[in-house]
Amino acid sequence: MDSRKFGEFIAMIRKEKGWTQTELAEKLNVTDKAVSRWERGLGFPDINTVKPLADALEVSILEIMQSEKEPEDEIPADKAAEALENVISLVVHQRQMERRNIVISVLSAASVVLLIFLMDLMRWEAFIFVCMPFIFLAIGIVLIILSVRRRRMKLSYYATLILGILALLLPVMICLVLLLAFAFGGPAAA
C-alpha cells in the first residue's frame, strides 16, 4: 500500500467535502496532526480507524485501501482480494511499529538504569572523562545511521546528521583535552 497515494486520496476527498484537517480529525476522534501525517504520506491510520474514516468520507473501505474511487457498484473479486492484502499489510506494518517502539522503550530504560549505576560507582569526573565519550560516540553513530535512512526515505535528515556529527565531535574534543593536559605535564597534584 502506497502511503503517498493514500494520503493524496484522503486529502482529495476531504477537500471535496470542504473540510479542514481539524474537522476530519474531530469526526474520527484523532488529532489533526494524525490527519496531516496521513495526508503527507508519513503513515497510515490505526486499523480501527479505517472503517470510521471510510464512513466519514462516505467511501467504501475498498476505496480507502485502494486509494481510488470505484466507478462500479459491484466490487470485482480481484479488487476485494487486493484490498484485503492491503489491510493485512497495514496490520503487519502497525505491529512492526509497535514492536519497534517497545524495543526502543526497553533499551532506553535499560540505558538510563545503566547510566545511573555507572554514575553511582564512579566519581563524576571519571564518569565524564571515561564513560561520556563512549556514550556520545554511540549516540553519534546511531544518529548518522538514522540520518542516512531518513535520506533514503526522502525525509528531512539535516538536523539528525548535524546532531550525529556534533555527538561524534565531543569524544574527539575530550581526547584532545586529555592529550594536551598530558603534553603539558599532566594533572597537577593538589
Wavefront OBJ file of the C-alpha trace (Angstrom):
o trace
v 0.000 0.000 0.000
v 1.469 3.344 -1.092
v 1.374 5.888 1.748
v 1.690 8.895 -0.567
v -1.168 7.756 -2.806
v -3.231 7.015 0.307
v -2.549 10.490 1.695
v -3.385 12.224 -1.578
v -6.669 10.283 -1.783
v -7.679 11.227 1.787
v -6.772 14.879 1.155
v -8.715 14.938 -2.125
v -11.914 13.528 -0.594
v -11.606 15.785 2.470
v -11.202 18.868 0.259
v -14.142 17.796 -1.931
v -16.256 17.841 1.221
v -14.861 21.263 2.142
v -13.465 20.084 5.475
v -10.305 21.128 7.193
v -7.934 18.555 8.668
v -9.197 19.551 12.102
v -12.826 18.907 11.133
v -11.985 15.450 9.776
v -9.905 14.721 12.881
v -12.845 15.651 15.134
v -15.143 13.274 13.242
v -12.641 10.438 13.804
v -11.619 11.373 17.373
v -7.968 11.724 16.353
v -5.638 14.721 16.293
v -5.294 16.999 13.302
v -1.596 16.108 13.360
v -2.541 12.477 12.682
v -4.625 13.523 9.670
v -1.760 15.724 8.481
v 0.680 12.786 8.735
v -1.662 10.562 6.689
v -2.117 13.205 4.013
v 1.628 13.841 3.738
v 2.218 10.103 3.277
v 4.108 9.713 6.556
v 1.900 6.997 7.997
v -1.393 5.194 7.996
v -4.342 5.366 10.347
v -4.713 2.709 13.001
v -6.576 -0.334 11.672
v -9.501 0.508 13.966
v -9.761 3.945 12.328
v -10.066 2.720 8.729
v -13.825 1.988 8.852
v -14.733 5.252 10.641
v -12.532 7.082 8.105
v -14.361 5.418 5.205
v -17.733 6.222 6.821
v -16.770 9.854 7.476
v -15.546 10.366 3.906
v -18.558 8.421 2.545
v -16.440 5.968 0.570
v -16.052 2.215 0.850
v -13.271 0.528 2.761
v -12.125 -0.877 -0.578
v -11.794 2.652 -1.960
v -9.840 3.712 1.150
v -7.482 0.735 0.858
v -7.099 1.146 -2.918
v -6.787 4.929 -2.568
v -9.041 5.462 -5.563
v -12.745 5.774 -6.282
v -14.566 2.744 -7.668
v -16.930 3.663 -10.528
v -18.902 0.413 -10.340
v -21.421 -0.693 -7.745
v -20.112 -4.245 -7.762
v -16.654 -4.966 -6.449
v -14.621 -7.391 -8.578
v -13.059 -10.293 -6.692
v -9.501 -9.283 -7.576
v -10.058 -5.767 -6.202
v -11.528 -7.156 -2.983
v -8.577 -9.535 -2.628
v -6.145 -6.677 -3.198
v -7.934 -4.551 -0.581
v -7.729 -7.430 1.881
v -3.996 -7.746 1.203
v -3.654 -4.009 1.838
v -5.469 -4.352 5.170
v -3.227 -7.246 6.155
v -0.094 -5.324 5.169
v -1.347 -2.335 7.164
v -1.840 -4.512 10.257
v 1.607 -6.063 9.823
v 3.141 -2.595 9.459
v 1.398 -1.364 12.613
v 2.569 -4.390 14.590
v 6.141 -3.829 13.407
v 5.921 -0.213 14.539
v 4.565 -1.294 17.936
v 7.375 -3.827 18.374
v 9.950 -1.251 17.363
v 8.549 1.238 19.871
v 8.617 -1.393 22.627
v 12.243 -2.282 21.854
v 13.239 1.394 21.825
v 11.456 1.980 25.148
v 13.097 -1.034 26.814
v 16.571 -0.109 25.516
v 16.117 3.499 26.636
v 15.024 2.466 30.131
v 17.895 -0.027 30.412
v 20.369 2.644 29.275
v 19.126 5.112 31.882
v 19.412 2.489 34.643
v 22.925 1.576 33.472
v 23.972 5.230 33.463
v 22.626 5.701 36.980
v 24.624 2.700 38.205
v 27.772 3.940 36.446
v 27.445 7.408 37.955
v 26.908 5.850 41.381
v 30.038 3.675 41.046
v 32.341 6.386 39.682
v 33.143 9.921 40.667
v 31.575 12.438 38.341
v 34.936 13.479 36.838
v 35.746 9.874 35.982
v 32.272 9.358 34.546
v 32.604 12.419 32.302
v 36.083 11.565 31.007
v 35.690 7.768 30.768
v 32.050 6.952 30.027
v 30.707 10.057 28.282
v 32.982 9.760 25.223
v 31.728 6.226 24.585
v 28.134 7.258 25.150
v 28.403 10.179 22.740
v 30.286 8.032 20.238
v 27.414 5.525 20.246
v 24.802 8.287 20.019
v 26.676 9.891 17.105
v 26.891 6.629 15.180
v 23.181 5.891 15.725
v 22.175 9.410 14.637
v 24.299 9.258 11.489
v 22.834 5.860 10.557
v 19.345 7.262 11.196
v 20.060 10.286 9.008
v 21.204 8.009 6.167
v 17.973 6.006 6.471
v 15.916 9.226 6.525
v 17.712 10.449 3.397
v 16.937 7.186 1.587
v 13.271 7.614 2.558
v 13.442 11.174 1.156
v 12.701 12.741 4.543
v 14.435 15.663 6.195
v 17.729 14.449 7.591
v 19.927 17.530 8.094
v 19.172 18.059 11.794
v 19.800 14.384 12.582
v 23.069 14.433 10.631
v 24.297 17.606 12.347
v 23.434 16.226 15.800
v 25.252 12.988 14.931
v 28.367 14.856 13.847
v 28.283 17.009 16.986
v 27.890 13.897 19.134
v 30.947 12.398 17.415
v 32.962 15.579 17.946
v 32.542 15.533 21.736
v 34.660 12.389 22.308
v 37.303 13.795 19.973
v 37.362 17.062 21.941
v 37.693 15.208 25.260
v 40.584 13.148 23.880
v 42.287 16.325 22.627
v 41.876 17.981 26.042
v 43.380 14.948 27.759
v 46.269 14.770 25.265
v 47.015 18.452 25.725
v 46.850 18.092 29.507
v 49.364 15.239 29.454
v 51.543 17.032 26.888
v 51.876 19.954 29.276
v 52.780 17.821 32.282
v 49.576 16.030 33.188
v 47.269 16.839 36.035
v 48.866 18.833 38.841
v 48.947 17.397 42.347
v 46.827 19.344 44.765
l 1 2 3 4 5 6 7 8 9 10 11 12 13 14 15 16 17 18 19 20 21 22 23 24 25 26 27 28 29 30 31 32 33 34 35 36 37 38 39 40 41 42 43 44 45 46 47 48 49 50 51 52 53 54 55 56 57 58 59 60 61 62 63 64 65 66 67 68 69 70 71 72 73 74 75 76 77 78 79 80 81 82 83 84 85 86 87 88 89 90 91 92 93 94 95 96 97 98 99 100 101 102 103 104 105 106 107 108 109 110 111 112 113 114 115 116 117 118 119 120 121 122 123 124 125 126 127 128 129 130 131 132 133 134 135 136 137 138 139 140 141 142 143 144 145 146 147 148 149 150 151 152 153 154 155 156 157 158 159 160 161 162 163 164 165 166 167 168 169 170 171 172 173 174 175 176 177 178 179 180 181 182 183 184 185 186 187 188 189 190
